[in-house]
Amino acid sequence: MASPIGLVLLPNATGMHARGEHARLRWGIARLLGVWLVLTILGTVFVEVAAPRLIEWYLGPAYLPAVPLFRIVLLAAVPYVVYILVRSVLDAMTV
């Protein structure tokens, strides 16, 4: 869900960087990251708690032994969202 925001952010970040509005860009990115981190952490906690029921519903009871592995892999969602959001800003500043 964060990928489209990165695509929309790229032209804005490029324009702000070209105009020298670094403080405004930094403030906007910090605010955006804060909101998305809260949403991602809440979503991750919800899915971590509901993992057994979700896996049983989606894949069937034979896949219940995969719940611990699924929970470990799901923790990567938080840094991945940070990467997705910051990637466009970094591209805007290096090009």
Sequence and secondary structure as in RCSB ss.txt:
>XXXX:A:sequence
MASPIGLVLLPNATGMHARGEHARLRWGIARLLGVWLVLTILGTVFVEVAAPRLIEWYLGPAYLPAVPLFRIVLL
AAVPYVVYILVRSVLDAMTV
>XXXX:A:secstr
  HHHHHHHHHHHHHHHHHT HHHHHHHHHHHHHHHHHHHHHHHHHHHHHHHHHHHHHH GGGGGGHHHHHHHHT
THHHHHHHHHHHHHHHHHH 
